[in-house]
Amino acid sequence: MGRYQDTLDYIFTYVNYTKQPRFTYNAMTLNLRRMEELLDRLGNPQNAFRCVHIAGTKGKGSTSAMVESVLRTAGYRTGLYTSPHLHTFRERIRVAGALMSKCDLVDLVECSRPAFEATPGINAFEVMTALAFLYFAQQGVAWAVLEVGLGGRFDATNVVHPAICAITSLSYDHVELLGHTLSLIAWEKAGIIKAGVPVVSAPQEAEALGVIQRVCADTGARLVTIGHDWTVEGNGAELAGQTLTIRRAADGLTLANLKISLLGRHQWVNATTAVAMLTELHAQGVVISEDALRRGLATARWPGRFEVLQRRPVIVVDSAHNADSAQKLRAALGGWFPRPPRKRLALIFGASNDKDITGMLEAFLAPDPASGYRPVDKVIVTQSGHPRSAAPAGLADMVRHLSTTVNISVQDTVDNALTEVLAWANEDDLICVTGSIFVVAQARRAWAIRHPDAFPADDWVFRDETAGVPVPDDENEK
């Protein structure tokens, strides 16, 4: 990949905390003053556009994708900054729905190097965030949707002054860094709240909601809560998408038969959070028609989240990576694919070694009569190859400790795990690949090599930066 690969290598010469199992989480390691100094050297590009800011444990990516899609459909030139990526680094920085080109990334890093190298102690995520801001400014973005990387209070994105911010569902993740209680985690996430800026919160446990309410009261930020100020109900679902009715309690405003392509009941809340945010923007004078809202929600995509790759047998991939998201996935599997008629369920599982692996496995290995879910019949443990991947042999021991009856096997790659499970499964069985975004990326990659027609032509999997996936020839990609 030549100059592009050299550029990626340069970015990752800076400290990359995502590949470190442990690091000190404080204002010395993650420093907004350092980020502000870097942006000042780059001409403060973050002031060239308006933005929305979204933090949370789960759902912030899906919510960001829906908000961006609606704003773009409404006619605004949009930027979207998210992390991590599934298949290509360029997913992290998008303008008008398109991935940042390789040429643009190479050129932007080249002209920004003096500023990077003049700012002591910056890390890779700060470099990426500065690149996103600079690219959005250069590309004439009107509205940027910014997803927090980690926490909120010390996150590199937290130098902006948004028009609206949101906190999606909070649960236990990165506990060694953010804290072992929901109140501590909520405190870190609520660090994005700014004086006078409206805040939309997804439904939270009382402990977490109390912290968000206190921070809003202290800063004078008006809080809008999903489940109280806005409600949602489902009107029907199929594998092509879901239909919702969303209502505002204050005046009875009703948006009936809203369609979303993202599956799972948890996406009801994400869609409602997005609608509440967009309604707040509309109240600030941002022109968003109901037609744009409907079309933007219906066309928003977020691959790798309860995504169905095949129907016979059903293959679902989902980036669940903590106990709470695993429980939501379990409930979704029970609701969408009840057994019978589905005969057996196989789980391909790999996780990062700093996650609550036991909590995730318990979600799949214990029955849940309320949702119709029954324990998996077969578990294939594997690994993604990411530096933080848990060893498959250790995962197998954990499965054996939790279940004495489940069929267990070990494969060193996700591709080999797919080969084994497809030989085992009948047409009416169900296969779920989960445990981390890295495992899901490998599953999508392996499936694209086998069945490229299973994905839209513009799917990111065809821009995968791992050898083996067919990449269309494009001068802009060189």
URSULNOR-V807288 format. One record per residue. N is the residue number from 1. RES is the residue in one small letter. BURIAL is I if it has 24 or more other C-alpha atoms within 12 Angstrom, else O. Layout:
# URSULNOR-V807288
((N,RES,BURIAL) (N,RES,BURIAL))
This chain:
# URSULNOR-V807288
((1,m,O) (2,g,O) (3,r,O) (4,y,I) (5,q,O) (6,d,O) (7,t,I) (8,l,I) (9,d,O) (10,y,I) (11,i,I) (12,f,O) (13,t,O) (14,y,I) (15,v,O) (16,n,I) (17,y,I) (18,t,I) (19,k,O) (20,q,O) (21,p,O) (22,r,O) (23,f,O) (24,t,O) (25,y,O) (26,n,O) (27,a,O) (28,m,O) (29,t,I) (30,l,I) (31,n,I) (32,l,I) (33,r,I) (34,r,I) (35,m,I) (36,e,I) (37,e,I) (38,l,I) (39,l,I) (40,d,O) (41,r,O) (42,l,I) (43,g,O) (44,n,I) (45,p,I) (46,q,I) (47,n,I) (48,a,I) (49,f,I) (50,r,I) (51,c,I) (52,v,I) (53,h,I) (54,i,I) (55,a,I) (56,g,I) (57,t,I) (58,k,I) (59,g,I) (60,k,I) (61,g,I) (62,s,I) (63,t,I) (64,s,I) (65,a,I) (66,m,I) (67,v,I) (68,e,I) (69,s,I) (70,v,I) (71,l,I) (72,r,I) (73,t,I) (74,a,I) (75,g,O) (76,y,I) (77,r,I) (78,t,I) (79,g,I) (80,l,I) (81,y,I) (82,t,I) (83,s,I) (84,p,I) (85,h,I) (86,l,I) (87,h,I) (88,t,I) (89,f,I) (90,r,I) (91,e,I) (92,r,I) (93,i,I) (94,r,I) (95,v,I) (96,a,I) (97,g,I) (98,a,I) (99,l,I) (100,m,I) (101,s,I) (102,k,I) (103,c,O) (104,d,I) (105,l,I) (106,v,I) (107,d,O) (108,l,I) (109,v,I) (110,e,O) (111,c,O) (112,s,I) (113,r,O) (114,p,O) (115,a,I) (116,f,I) (117,e,O) (118,a,O) (119,t,I) (120,p,O) (121,g,I) (122,i,I) (123,n,I) (124,a,I) (125,f,I) (126,e,I) (127,v,I) (128,m,I) (129,t,I) (130,a,I) (131,l,I) (132,a,I) (133,f,I) (134,l,I) (135,y,I) (136,f,I) (137,a,I) (138,q,O) (139,q,I) (140,g,O) (141,v,I) (142,a,I) (143,w,I) (144,a,I) (145,v,I) (146,l,I) (147,e,I) (148,v,I) (149,g,I) (150,l,I) (151,g,I) (152,g,I) (153,r,I) (154,f,I) (155,d,I) (156,a,I) (157,t,I) (158,n,I) (159,v,I) (160,v,I) (161,h,I) (162,p,I) (163,a,I) (164,i,I) (165,c,I) (166,a,I) (167,i,I) (168,t,I) (169,s,I) (170,l,I) (171,s,I) (172,y,I) (173,d,I) (174,h,I) (175,v,I) (176,e,O) (177,l,I) (178,l,I) (179,g,O) (180,h,O) (181,t,O) (182,l,I) (183,s,I) (184,l,I) (185,i,I) (186,a,I) (187,w,I) (188,e,I) (189,k,I) (190,a,I) (191,g,I) (192,i,I) (193,i,I) (194,k,I) (195,a,O) (196,g,O) (197,v,I) (198,p,I) (199,v,I) (200,v,I) (201,s,I) (202,a,I) (203,p,I) (204,q,I) (205,e,O) (206,a,O) (207,e,O) (208,a,I) (209,l,I) (210,g,I) (211,v,I) (212,i,I) (213,q,I) (214,r,O) (215,v,I) (216,c,I) (217,a,O) (218,d,O) (219,t,O) (220,g,O) (221,a,I) (222,r,I) (223,l,I) (224,v,I) (225,t,I) (226,i,I) (227,g,I) (228,h,O) (229,d,I) (230,w,I) (231,t,I) (232,v,I) (233,e,I) (234,g,I) (235,n,O) (236,g,O) (237,a,I) (238,e,O) (239,l,I) (240,a,O) (241,g,I) (242,q,I) (243,t,I) (244,l,I) (245,t,I) (246,i,I) (247,r,I) (248,r,I) (249,a,O) (250,a,O) (251,d,O) (252,g,O) (253,l,O) (254,t,O) (255,l,I) (256,a,O) (257,n,I) (258,l,I) (259,k,I) (260,i,I) (261,s,I) (262,l,I) (263,l,I) (264,g,I) (265,r,I) (266,h,I) (267,q,I) (268,w,I) (269,v,I) (270,n,I) (271,a,I) (272,t,I) (273,t,I) (274,a,I) (275,v,I) (276,a,I) (277,m,I) (278,l,I) (279,t,I) (280,e,I) (281,l,I) (282,h,O) (283,a,O) (284,q,O) (285,g,O) (286,v,O) (287,v,O) (288,i,I) (289,s,O) (290,e,O) (291,d,O) (292,a,I) (293,l,I) (294,r,I) (295,r,I) (296,g,I) (297,l,I) (298,a,I) (299,t,I) (300,a,I) (301,r,I) (302,w,I) (303,p,I) (304,g,I) (305,r,I) (306,f,I) (307,e,I) (308,v,I) (309,l,I) (310,q,I) (311,r,O) (312,r,O) (313,p,I) (314,v,I) (315,i,I) (316,v,I) (317,v,I) (318,d,I) (319,s,I) (320,a,I) (321,h,I) (322,n,I) (323,a,I) (324,d,I) (325,s,I) (326,a,I) (327,q,I) (328,k,I) (329,l,I) (330,r,I) (331,a,I) (332,a,I) (333,l,I) (334,g,I) (335,g,I) (336,w,I) (337,f,I) (338,p,I) (339,r,O) (340,p,O) (341,p,O) (342,r,I) (343,k,I) (344,r,I) (345,l,I) (346,a,I) (347,l,I) (348,i,I) (349,f,I) (350,g,I) (351,a,I) (352,s,I) (353,n,I) (354,d,I) (355,k,I) (356,d,I) (357,i,I) (358,t,I) (359,g,I) (360,m,I) (361,l,I) (362,e,I) (363,a,I) (364,f,I) (365,l,I) (366,a,I) (367,p,O) (368,d,O) (369,p,O) (370,a,O) (371,s,O) (372,g,O) (373,y,I) (374,r,I) (375,p,I) (376,v,I) (377,d,I) (378,k,I) (379,v,I) (380,i,I) (381,v,I) (382,t,I) (383,q,I) (384,s,I) (385,g,I) (386,h,I) (387,p,O) (388,r,O) (389,s,I) (390,a,I) (391,a,I) (392,p,I) (393,a,O) (394,g,O) (395,l,I) (396,a,I) (397,d,O) (398,m,I) (399,v,I) (400,r,I) (401,h,O) (402,l,I) (403,s,I) (404,t,O) (405,t,O) (406,v,I) (407,n,I) (408,i,I) (409,s,I) (410,v,I) (411,q,I) (412,d,I) (413,t,I) (414,v,I) (415,d,I) (416,n,I) (417,a,I) (418,l,I) (419,t,O) (420,e,I) (421,v,I) (422,l,I) (423,a,O) (424,w,I) (425,a,I) (426,n,O) (427,e,O) (428,d,I) (429,d,I) (430,l,I) (431,i,I) (432,c,I) (433,v,I) (434,t,I) (435,g,I) (436,s,I) (437,i,I) (438,f,I) (439,v,I) (440,v,I) (441,a,I) (442,q,I) (443,a,I) (444,r,I) (445,r,I) (446,a,I) (447,w,I) (448,a,I) (449,i,O) (450,r,O) (451,h,O) (452,p,I) (453,d,O) (454,a,O) (455,f,O) (456,p,O) (457,a,O) (458,d,O) (459,d,I) (460,w,I) (461,v,I) (462,f,I) (463,r,I) (464,d,I) (465,e,I) (466,t,O) (467,a,O) (468,g,O) (469,v,I) (470,p,I) (471,v,I) (472,p,O) (473,d,O) (474,d,O) (475,e,O) (476,n,O) (477,e,I) (478,k,O))
